[in-house]
């Protein structure tokens, strides 16, 4: 019963991880219709959370640690903060753009733009917040991968470096995210690392079924 439960979480988590890896670049770099962008913003946080719980169930039977549990919890919170940030960002953009568009009074338009820049700091703070939590989750997941038979040192050390660098940059440039401060955004690199992790989990389905650990 426990084996079937774990395997169900692992499969669901892998699918959600793959969907997250597709949605993230679509939101970050794509030009989507308004409704589609909002729908994907609502979806990506829960998908990331489920993917992280699935990854926990993939790793915990080998060795269950406190740091692994914190990693999963951190990523679930990161997903919540990501969706919060995206929806606040979209709400501000839609409201302020609608208020400014068509204004004939240039002074009023300039005043609204100044207000927009002020309130925009809210979503910038949420951007840093989600990066902090995904960094912590990434570092701790990667730390537990070092001796995992399906991951090992390549996944472990690379994840720890990417996560630590992302965390350090966000602390250094606070209250603005690194990209807004003119530095490199390591988010896509961390996203590619999670895509590689997800692919490795898919490649390990047979190992999970045949392993006596689960």
Secondary structure, 3 states (H helix, E strand, C coil): CHHHHHHHHHHHHHHHHHHHHHHHHHHHHCCCCHHHHHHHHHHHHHHHHHHHHHHHHHHHCCCCCHHHHHHHHHHHHHHHHHHHHHHHHHHHHHHHHHHHCCCCCHHHHHHHHHHHHHHHHHHHHHHHHHHHHHHHHHHHHHHHHCCCCCCCHHHHHHHHHHHHHHHHHHHHHCCCCCCCCCCCCCHHHHHHHHHHHHHHHHHCHHHHHHCCCC
